């Protein structure tokens, strides 16, 4: 599959922008995932302590 481009630099700039945006999104996603894991751990801890206090 061949793509004929008249202005390759515009294409390179476009690709670079897409990669940069994706990288930013990717690192944001990692940050969010870390926070979510912390939230989940907190919830799990609360559930476990609640459950063990109910069992007694």
Secondary structure, DSSP 8 states (H G I E B T S, - for coil): -----S-HHHHHHHHHHHHHHHHHHHHHHHHHHHHHHHHHHHHHHHHHHHHHHHH-
